[in-house]
Amino acid sequence: GSVAEEERGDRRTSMLPSAGKISEDSTKVRVAVRVRPQTTKERSAREEDCVSCNLAARQAVAGDRSFTFDDLYDQASTQRDIYEQSVRPLVEAALAGYNATVFAYGQTGSGKTF
């Protein structure tokens, strides 16, 4: 390729998001999941959590099924935790000229906009 393509390729593979850099692995689609905390109504009714988290294995467990994700946040995680660990590197990459997308999916009123 051209010098510009080679420079861009070198830059992409030499940078890691967590350190403000982008690696080849970080250019893939990643899936992050947050298991939301119970609502006041759920706590008042003493509902049991239907999903548990194994953060070390990045697995959400629902009944007899488990699901592994690139990033997993449990009920104790904060919006700031999610932003700093999963979103901020994408914002920094976008400001550096790379394409980045954050797609938030979930129930209405579950905090996606925030």
N, CA, C and O atoms as a GROMACS GRO file, in nm:
protein
  456
    1GLY      N    1   0.080  -0.119   0.000
    1GLY     CA    2   0.000   0.000   0.000
    1GLY      C    3   0.084   0.125   0.000
    1GLY      O    4   0.207   0.118  -0.005
    2SER      N    5   0.020   0.236   0.006
    2SER     CA    6   0.088   0.364   0.007
    2SER      C    7   0.152   0.389   0.142
    2SER      O    8   0.125   0.318   0.239
    3VAL      N    9   0.237   0.491   0.147
    3VAL     CA   10   0.302   0.528   0.273
    3VAL      C   11   0.197   0.563   0.377
    3VAL      O   12   0.209   0.525   0.493
    4ALA      N   13   0.092   0.637   0.335
    4ALA     CA   14  -0.014   0.676   0.429
    4ALA      C   15  -0.081   0.552   0.487
    4ALA      O   16  -0.107   0.546   0.607
    5GLU      N   17  -0.110   0.452   0.401
    5GLU     CA   18  -0.172   0.329   0.451
    5GLU      C   19  -0.080   0.256   0.546
    5GLU      O   20  -0.124   0.204   0.648
    6GLU      N   21   0.050   0.251   0.512
    6GLU     CA   22   0.146   0.183   0.600
    6GLU      C   23   0.157   0.255   0.734
    6GLU      O   24   0.162   0.190   0.838
    7GLU      N   25   0.162   0.387   0.731
    7GLU     CA   26   0.168   0.463   0.856
    7GLU      C   27   0.043   0.439   0.940
    7GLU      O   28   0.052   0.418   1.060
    8ARG      N   29  -0.071   0.444   0.875
    8ARG     CA   30  -0.196   0.422   0.946
    8ARG      C   31  -0.199   0.281   1.004
    8ARG      O   32  -0.241   0.262   1.118
    9GLY      N   33  -0.155   0.182   0.926
    9GLY     CA   34  -0.150   0.044   0.974
    9GLY      C   35  -0.058   0.029   1.094
    9GLY      O   36  -0.093  -0.038   1.191
   10ASP      N   37   0.060   0.092   1.089
   10ASP     CA   38   0.153   0.085   1.201
   10ASP      C   39   0.092   0.148   1.324
   10ASP      O   40   0.102   0.094   1.435
   11ARG      N   41   0.028   0.262   1.306
   11ARG     CA   42  -0.032   0.334   1.419
   11ARG      C   43  -0.142   0.251   1.484
   11ARG      O   44  -0.152   0.246   1.606
   12ARG      N   45  -0.224   0.186   1.403
   12ARG     CA   46  -0.334   0.105   1.456
   12ARG      C   47  -0.284  -0.013   1.538
   12ARG      O   48  -0.338  -0.041   1.645
   13THR      N   49  -0.181  -0.080   1.489
   13THR     CA   50  -0.137  -0.201   1.559
   13THR      C   51  -0.044  -0.170   1.676
   13THR      O   52  -0.014  -0.259   1.755
   14SER      N   53   0.002  -0.047   1.687
   14SER     CA   54   0.094  -0.016   1.796
   14SER      C   55   0.026   0.053   1.913
   14SER      O   56   0.093   0.093   2.008
   15MET      N   57  -0.104   0.068   1.906
   15MET     CA   58  -0.173   0.145   2.011
   15MET      C   59  -0.276   0.059   2.082
   15MET      O   60  -0.343  -0.023   2.018
   16LEU      N   61  -0.291   0.076   2.213
   16LEU     CA   62  -0.390   0.005   2.294
   16LEU      C   63  -0.489   0.103   2.353
   16LEU      O   64  -0.447   0.206   2.405
   17PRO      N   65  -0.620   0.076   2.348
   17PRO     CA   66  -0.721   0.170   2.399
   17PRO      C   67  -0.703   0.204   2.545
   17PRO      O   68  -0.716   0.321   2.582
   18SER      N   69  -0.674   0.107   2.630
   18SER     CA   70  -0.665   0.136   2.773
   18SER      C   71  -0.551   0.231   2.805
   18SER      O   72  -0.552   0.297   2.909
   19ALA      N   73  -0.453   0.238   2.718
   19ALA     CA   74  -0.342   0.330   2.738
   19ALA      C   75  -0.350   0.445   2.638
   19ALA      O   76  -0.251   0.513   2.611
   20GLY      N   77  -0.472   0.467   2.584
   20GLY     CA   78  -0.488   0.573   2.485
   20GLY      C   79  -0.440   0.530   2.349
   20GLY      O   80  -0.417   0.614   2.262
   21LYS      N   81  -0.423   0.398   2.328
   21LYS     CA   82  -0.372   0.346   2.202
   21LYS      C   83  -0.468   0.241   2.148
   21LYS      O   84  -0.554   0.192   2.221
   22ILE      N   85  -0.452   0.208   2.020
   22ILE     CA   86  -0.541   0.112   1.956
   22ILE      C   87  -0.460  -0.008   1.908
   22ILE      O   88  -0.357   0.009   1.842
   23SER      N   89  -0.505  -0.128   1.941
   23SER     CA   90  -0.440  -0.250   1.895
   23SER      C   91  -0.527  -0.316   1.790
   23SER      O   92  -0.644  -0.279   1.773
   24GLU      N   93  -0.472  -0.413   1.720
   24GLU     CA   94  -0.550  -0.487   1.621
   24GLU      C   95  -0.671  -0.550   1.687
   24GLU      O   96  -0.780  -0.549   1.630
   25ASP      N   97  -0.654  -0.606   1.808
   25ASP     CA   98  -0.763  -0.671   1.880
   25ASP      C   99  -0.873  -0.571   1.915
   25ASP      O  100  -0.990  -0.607   1.919
   26SER      N  101  -0.837  -0.445   1.941
   26SER     CA  102  -0.936  -0.346   1.982
   26SER      C  103  -1.019  -0.294   1.866
   26SER      O  104  -1.116  -0.220   1.888
   27THR      N  105  -0.985  -0.331   1.743
   27THR     CA  106  -1.063  -0.284   1.628
   27THR      C  107  -1.178  -0.377   1.597
   27THR      O  108  -1.255  -0.352   1.504
   28LYS      N  109  -1.192  -0.484   1.672
   28LYS     CA  110  -1.301  -0.579   1.651
   28LYS      C  111  -1.426  -0.532   1.725
   28LYS      O  112  -1.419  -0.446   1.813
   29VAL      N  113  -1.538  -0.589   1.689
   29VAL     CA  114  -1.661  -0.562   1.762
   29VAL      C  115  -1.649  -0.624   1.900
   29VAL      O  116  -1.610  -0.740   1.913
   30ARG      N  117  -1.681  -0.547   2.001
   30ARG     CA  118  -1.678  -0.595   2.139
   30ARG      C  119  -1.817  -0.582   2.198
   30ARG      O  120  -1.891  -0.489   2.165
   31VAL      N  121  -1.852  -0.674   2.286
   31VAL     CA  122  -1.983  -0.670   2.349
   31VAL      C  123  -1.964  -0.654   2.499
   31VAL      O  124  -1.899  -0.736   2.564
   32ALA      N  125  -2.022  -0.549   2.553
   32ALA     CA  126  -2.018  -0.523   2.697
   32ALA      C  127  -2.160  -0.529   2.750
   32ALA      O  128  -2.253  -0.478   2.686
   33VAL      N  129  -2.177  -0.592   2.865
   33VAL     CA  130  -2.310  -0.607   2.924
   33VAL      C  131  -2.307  -0.558   3.068
   33VAL      O  132  -2.213  -0.586   3.143
   34ARG      N  133  -2.411  -0.485   3.104
   34ARG     CA  134  -2.428  -0.443   3.242
   34ARG      C  135  -2.554  -0.509   3.297
   34ARG      O  136  -2.663  -0.494   3.241
   35VAL      N  137  -2.537  -0.582   3.406
   35VAL     CA  138  -2.652  -0.638   3.476
   35VAL      C  139  -2.698  -0.528   3.570
   35VAL      O  140  -2.627  -0.492   3.664
   36ARG      N  141  -2.816  -0.477   3.546
   36ARG     CA  142  -2.862  -0.361   3.621
   36ARG      C  143  -2.895  -0.397   3.766
   36ARG      O  144  -2.929  -0.511   3.797
   37PRO      N  145  -2.886  -0.298   3.853
   37PRO     CA  146  -2.929  -0.320   3.992
   37PRO      C  147  -3.082  -0.332   3.998
   37PRO      O  148  -3.151  -0.288   3.907
   38GLN      N  149  -3.131  -0.391   4.103
   38GLN     CA  150  -3.276  -0.401   4.118
   38GLN      C  151  -3.337  -0.263   4.138
   38GLN      O  152  -3.274  -0.172   4.193
   39THR      N  153  -3.460  -0.251   4.092
   39THR     CA  154  -3.535  -0.128   4.114
   39THR      C  155  -3.584  -0.125   4.259
   39THR      O  156  -3.580  -0.226   4.329
   40THR      N  157  -3.630  -0.009   4.302
   40THR     CA  158  -3.686   0.003   4.437
   40THR      C  159  -3.802  -0.094   4.455
   40THR      O  160  -3.814  -0.158   4.559
   41LYS      N  161  -3.886  -0.104   4.354
   41LYS     CA  162  -4.001  -0.194   4.359
   41LYS      C  163  -3.955  -0.339   4.375
   41LYS      O  164  -4.013  -0.414   4.455
   42GLU      N  165  -3.854  -0.379   4.302
   42GLU     CA  166  -3.803  -0.516   4.311
   42GLU      C  167  -3.743  -0.544   4.449
   42GLU      O  168  -3.763  -0.651   4.506
   43ARG      N  169  -3.670  -0.445   4.501
   43ARG     CA  170  -3.612  -0.462   4.635
   43ARG      C  171  -3.722  -0.471   4.741
   43ARG      O  172  -3.715  -0.553   4.832
   44SER      N  173  -3.824  -0.386   4.729
   44SER     CA  174  -3.936  -0.387   4.824
   44SER      C  175  -4.009  -0.521   4.824
   44SER      O  176  -4.053  -0.568   4.929
   45ALA      N  177  -4.023  -0.580   4.707
   45ALA     CA  178  -4.091  -0.708   4.694
   45ALA      C  179  -3.997  -0.825   4.725
   45ALA      O  180  -4.037  -0.941   4.718
   46ARG      N  181  -3.874  -0.793   4.760
   46ARG     CA  182  -3.770  -0.893   4.791
   46ARG      C  183  -3.752  -0.995   4.679
   46ARG      O  184  -3.738  -1.115   4.701
   47GLU      N  185  -3.752  -0.940   4.557
   47GLU     CA  186  -3.729  -1.024   4.439
   47GLU      C  187  -3.584  -1.074   4.440
   47GLU      O  188  -3.494  -1.006   4.488
   48GLU      N  189  -3.563  -1.194   4.387
   48GLU     CA  190  -3.428  -1.247   4.375
   48GLU      C  191  -3.369  -1.203   4.242
   48GLU      O  192  -3.442  -1.186   4.144
   49ASP      N  193  -3.238  -1.186   4.238
   49ASP     CA  194  -3.171  -1.156   4.112
   49ASP      C  195  -3.183  -1.279   4.022
   49ASP      O  196  -3.162  -1.391   4.066
   50CYS      N  197  -3.217  -1.257   3.895
   50CYS     CA  198  -3.229  -1.370   3.803
   50CYS      C  199  -3.101  -1.391   3.723
   50CYS      O  200  -3.087  -1.490   3.652
   51VAL      N  201  -3.006  -1.297   3.735
   51VAL     CA  202  -2.878  -1.308   3.667
   51VAL      C  203  -2.768  -1.284   3.769
   51VAL      O  204  -2.774  -1.188   3.845
   52SER      N  205  -2.669  -1.371   3.769
   52SER     CA  206  -2.552  -1.349   3.854
   52SER      C  207  -2.431  -1.328   3.764
   52SER      O  208  -2.432  -1.367   3.647
   53CYS      N  209  -2.328  -1.268   3.820
   53CYS     CA  210  -2.210  -1.235   3.741
   53CYS      C  211  -2.086  -1.302   3.796
   53CYS      O  212  -2.061  -1.301   3.917
   54ASN      N  213  -2.008  -1.361   3.707
   54ASN     CA  214  -1.875  -1.410   3.740
   54ASN      C  215  -1.781  -1.315   3.666
   54ASN      O  216  -1.746  -1.337   3.550
   55LEU      N  217  -1.739  -1.209   3.736
   55LEU     CA  218  -1.660  -1.104   3.671
   55LEU      C  219  -1.526  -1.154   3.623
   55LEU      O  220  -1.479  -1.112   3.517
   56ALA      N  221  -1.462  -1.244   3.698
   56ALA     CA  222  -1.330  -1.296   3.659
   56ALA      C  223  -1.338  -1.368   3.523
   56ALA      O  224  -1.247  -1.357   3.441
   57ALA      N  225  -1.448  -1.441   3.500
   57ALA     CA  226  -1.466  -1.514   3.375
   57ALA      C  227  -1.545  -1.434   3.272
   57ALA      O  228  -1.564  -1.479   3.160
   58ARG      N  229  -1.592  -1.314   3.311
   58ARG     CA  230  -1.674  -1.228   3.226
   58ARG      C  231  -1.800  -1.302   3.180
   58ARG      O  232  -1.840  -1.293   3.064
   59GLN      N  233  -1.861  -1.377   3.275
   59GLN     CA  234  -1.980  -1.455   3.243
   59GLN      C  235  -2.100  -1.409   3.324
   59GLN      O  236  -2.091  -1.387   3.445
   60ALA      N  237  -2.212  -1.396   3.254
   60ALA     CA  238  -2.341  -1.372   3.319
   60ALA      C  239  -2.411  -1.507   3.321
   60ALA      O  240  -2.416  -1.578   3.220
   61VAL      N  241  -2.466  -1.542   3.438
   61VAL     CA  242  -2.532  -1.672   3.454
   61VAL      C  243  -2.679  -1.648   3.482
   61VAL      O  244  -2.716  -1.576   3.574
   62ALA      N  245  -2.764  -1.710   3.400
   62ALA     CA  246  -2.909  -1.702   3.416
   62ALA      C  247  -2.961  -1.845   3.419
   62ALA      O  248  -2.962  -1.915   3.317
   63GLY      N  249  -3.004  -1.888   3.537
   63GLY     CA  250  -3.051  -2.026   3.550
   63GLY      C  251  -2.937  -2.123   3.525
   63GLY      O  252  -2.833  -2.116   3.591
   64ASP      N  253  -2.956  -2.213   3.429
   64ASP     CA  254  -2.852  -2.312   3.398
   64ASP      C  255  -2.770  -2.274   3.276
   64ASP      O  256  -2.697  -2.357   3.222
   65ARG      N  257  -2.782  -2.149   3.232
   65ARG     CA  258  -2.708  -2.102   3.113
   65ARG      C  259  -2.612  -1.993   3.152
   65ARG      O  260  -2.640  -1.911   3.239
   66SER      N  261  -2.497  -1.991   3.085
   66SER     CA  262  -2.402  -1.882   3.108
   66SER      C  263  -2.363  -1.822   2.974
   66SER      O  264  -2.361  -1.890   2.871
   67PHE      N  265  -2.331  -1.694   2.978
   67PHE     CA  266  -2.299  -1.618   2.858
   67PHE      C  267  -2.170  -1.540   2.884
   67PHE      O  268  -2.159  -1.471   2.986
   68THR      N  269  -2.074  -1.551   2.795
   68THR     CA  270  -1.946  -1.484   2.811
   68THR      C  271  -1.941  -1.360   2.721
   68THR      O  272  -1.982  -1.365   2.605
   69PHE      N  273  -1.890  -1.249   2.777
   69PHE     CA  274  -1.884  -1.123   2.705
   69PHE      C  275  -1.743  -1.067   2.710
   69PHE      O  276  -1.660  -1.112   2.789
   70ASP      N  277  -1.716  -0.968   2.626
   70ASP     CA  278  -1.586  -0.902   2.628
   70ASP      C  279  -1.568  -0.821   2.756
   70ASP      O  280  -1.460  -0.819   2.815
   71ASP      N  281  -1.675  -0.756   2.799
   71ASP     CA  282  -1.676  -0.680   2.924
   71ASP      C  283  -1.807  -0.709   2.994
   71ASP      O  284  -1.912  -0.713   2.930
   72LEU      N  285  -1.802  -0.728   3.125
   72LEU     CA  286  -1.922  -0.755   3.203
   72LEU      C  287  -1.920  -0.667   3.325
   72LEU      O  288  -1.819  -0.657   3.395
   73TYR      N  289  -2.031  -0.602   3.351
   73TYR     CA  290  -2.046  -0.514   3.466
   73TYR      C  291  -2.160  -0.566   3.552
   73TYR      O  292  -2.269  -0.594   3.501
   74ASP      N  293  -2.136  -0.578   3.681
   74ASP     CA  294  -2.240  -0.630   3.770
   74ASP      C  295  -2.325  -0.517   3.826
   74ASP      O  296  -2.311  -0.401   3.787
   75GLN      N  297  -2.414  -0.553   3.918
   75GLN     CA  298  -2.509  -0.458   3.974
   75GLN      C  299  -2.442  -0.344   4.051
   75GLN      O  300  -2.500  -0.237   4.066
   76ALA      N  301  -2.321  -0.367   4.098
   76ALA     CA  302  -2.250  -0.265   4.174
   76ALA      C  303  -2.172  -0.167   4.086
   76ALA      O  304  -2.118  -0.068   4.136
   77SER      N  305  -2.165  -0.194   3.958
   77SER     CA  306  -2.089  -0.106   3.869
   77SER      C  307  -2.159   0.028   3.853
   77SER      O  308  -2.281   0.039   3.866
   78THR      N  309  -2.080   0.129   3.826
   78THR     CA  310  -2.136   0.264   3.809
   78THR      C  311  -2.131   0.304   3.662
   78THR      O  312  -2.063   0.241   3.581
   79GLN      N  313  -2.204   0.407   3.629
   79GLN     CA  314  -2.199   0.461   3.493
   79GLN      C  315  -2.055   0.502   3.459
   79GLN      O  316  -2.008   0.481   3.347
   80ARG      N  317  -1.987   0.561   3.556
   80ARG     CA  318  -1.848   0.603   3.534
   80ARG      C  319  -1.760   0.483   3.504
   80ARG      O  320  -1.675   0.491   3.415
   81ASP      N  321  -1.777   0.370   3.576
   81ASP     CA  322  -1.699   0.249   3.548
   81ASP      C  323  -1.714   0.208   3.402
   81ASP      O  324  -1.616   0.180   3.333
   82ILE      N  325  -1.838   0.205   3.357
   82ILE     CA  326  -1.866   0.162   3.220
   82ILE      C  327  -1.804   0.259   3.120
   82ILE      O  328  -1.742   0.218   3.022
   83TYR      N  329  -1.822   0.388   3.146
   83TYR     CA  330  -1.766   0.488   3.055
   83TYR      C  331  -1.614   0.475   3.049
   83TYR      O  332  -1.556   0.466   2.940
   84GLU      N  333  -1.548   0.474   3.163
   84GLU     CA  334  -1.402   0.472   3.167
   84GLU      C  335  -1.344   0.346   3.103
   84GLU      O  336  -1.243   0.354   3.032
   85GLN      N  337  -1.405   0.232   3.127
   85GLN     CA  338  -1.347   0.106   3.080
   85GLN      C  339  -1.388   0.068   2.938
   85GLN      O  340  -1.308   0.011   2.864
   86SER      N  341  -1.511   0.099   2.899
   86SER     CA  342  -1.559   0.053   2.769
   86SER      C  343  -1.582   0.162   2.666
   86SER      O  344  -1.569   0.138   2.546
   87VAL      N  345  -1.616   0.283   2.710
   87VAL     CA  346  -1.654   0.387   2.615
   87VAL      C  347  -1.542   0.488   2.591
   87VAL      O  348  -1.516   0.527   2.476
   88ARG      N  349  -1.476   0.531   2.695
   88ARG     CA  350  -1.373   0.634   2.680
   88ARG      C  351  -1.268   0.599   2.574
   88ARG      O  352  -1.233   0.685   2.493
   89PRO      N  353  -1.216   0.473   2.571
   89PRO     CA  354  -1.119   0.440   2.466
   89PRO      C  355  -1.176   0.461   2.325
   89PRO      O  356  -1.102   0.497   2.234
   90LEU      N  357  -1.306   0.437   2.308
   90LEU     CA  358  -1.367   0.458   2.177
   90LEU      C  359  -1.379   0.606   2.144
   90LEU      O  360  -1.357   0.646   2.030
   91VAL      N  361  -1.412   0.686   2.242
   91VAL     CA  362  -1.420   0.831   2.222
   91VAL      C  363  -1.282   0.885   2.184
   91VAL      O  364  -1.270   0.964   2.092
   92GLU      N  365  -1.180   0.841   2.255
   92GLU     CA  366  -1.044   0.886   2.225
   92GLU      C  367  -1.001   0.841   2.086
   92GLU      O  368  -0.936   0.917   2.014
   93ALA      N  369  -1.037   0.718   2.047
   93ALA     CA  370  -1.004   0.671   1.913
   93ALA      C  371  -1.076   0.753   1.807
   93ALA      O  372  -1.016   0.787   1.704
   94ALA      N  373  -1.203   0.786   1.831
   94ALA     CA  374  -1.279   0.867   1.736
   94ALA      C  375  -1.216   1.005   1.720
   94ALA      O  376  -1.208   1.058   1.610
   95LEU      N  377  -1.171   1.063   1.831
   95LEU     CA  378  -1.106   1.194   1.825
   95LEU      C  379  -0.971   1.188   1.756
   95LEU      O  380  -0.920   1.289   1.707
   96ALA      N  381  -0.912   1.068   1.752
   96ALA     CA  382  -0.785   1.049   1.683
   96ALA      C  383  -0.806   1.015   1.535
   96ALA      O  384  -0.710   0.993   1.462
   97GLY      N  385  -0.933   1.011   1.492
   97GLY     CA  386  -0.961   0.990   1.351
   97GLY      C  387  -1.008   0.850   1.314
   97GLY      O  388  -1.025   0.821   1.196
   98TYR      N  389  -1.029   0.765   1.410
   98TYR     CA  390  -1.077   0.631   1.382
   98TYR      C  391  -1.229   0.625   1.390
   98TYR      O  392  -1.292   0.709   1.455
   99ASN      N  393  -1.288   0.527   1.325
   99ASN     CA  394  -1.432   0.505   1.336
   99ASN      C  395  -1.462   0.432   1.466
   99ASN      O  396  -1.390   0.339   1.503
  100ALA      N  397  -1.565   0.473   1.534
  100ALA     CA  398  -1.605   0.407   1.659
  100ALA      C  399  -1.755   0.423   1.676
  100ALA      O  400  -1.813   0.526   1.641
  101THR      N  401  -1.818   0.319   1.730
  101THR     CA  402  -1.962   0.323   1.755
  101THR      C  403  -1.989   0.263   1.892
  101THR      O  404  -1.932   0.161   1.928
  102VAL      N  405  -2.077   0.328   1.966
  102VAL     CA  406  -2.128   0.272   2.090
  102VAL      C  407  -2.277   0.252   2.067
  102VAL      O  408  -2.350   0.348   2.041
  103PHE      N  409  -2.321   0.129   2.075
  103PHE     CA  410  -2.461   0.096   2.052
  103PHE      C  411  -2.518   0.048   2.184
  103PHE      O  412  -2.479  -0.058   2.234
  104ALA      N  413  -2.609   0.124   2.241
  104ALA     CA  414  -2.670   0.088   2.370
  104ALA      C  415  -2.808   0.030   2.343
  104ALA      O  416  -2.891   0.092   2.276
  105TYR      N  417  -2.832  -0.088   2.397
  105TYR     CA  418  -2.958  -0.158   2.376
  105TYR      C  419  -3.012  -0.200   2.510
  105TYR      O  420  -2.938  -0.254   2.593
  106GLY      N  421  -3.138  -0.178   2.534
  106GLY     CA  422  -3.197  -0.221   2.658
  106GLY      C  423  -3.338  -0.168   2.674
  106GLY      O  424  -3.389  -0.092   2.592
  107GLN      N  425  -3.399  -0.210   2.782
  107GLN     CA  426  -3.537  -0.172   2.814
  107GLN      C  427  -3.550  -0.021   2.830
  107GLN      O  428  -3.457   0.045   2.876
  108THR      N  429  -3.664   0.033   2.792
  108THR     CA  430  -3.692   0.175   2.810
  108THR      C  431  -3.677   0.210   2.958
  108THR      O  432  -3.727   0.140   3.046
  109GLY      N  433  -3.605   0.320   2.984
  109GLY     CA  434  -3.586   0.366   3.122
  109GLY      C  435  -3.474   0.295   3.195
  109GLY      O  436  -3.462   0.310   3.317
  110SER      N  437  -3.391   0.218   3.123
  110SER     CA  438  -3.286   0.142   3.191
  110SER      C  439  -3.154   0.218   3.201
  110SER      O  440  -3.056   0.164   3.252
  111GLY      N  441  -3.148   0.342   3.152
  111GLY     CA  442  -3.029   0.424   3.169
  111GLY      C  443  -2.936   0.430   3.050
  111GLY      O  444  -2.820   0.469   3.066
  112LYS      N  445  -2.982   0.395   2.932
  112LYS     CA  446  -2.895   0.394   2.816
  112LYS      C  447  -2.845   0.533   2.779
  112LYS      O  448  -2.727   0.549   2.747
  113THR      N  449  -2.930   0.631   2.783
  113THR     CA  450  -2.892   0.766   2.742
  113THR      C  451  -2.784   0.823   2.833
  113THR      O  452  -2.690   0.886   2.785
  114PHE      N  453  -2.797   0.800   2.962
  114PHE     CA  454  -2.700   0.852   3.056
  114PHE      C  455  -2.564   0.792   3.030
  114PHE      O  456  -2.468   0.824   3.100
   0.00000   0.00000   0.00000
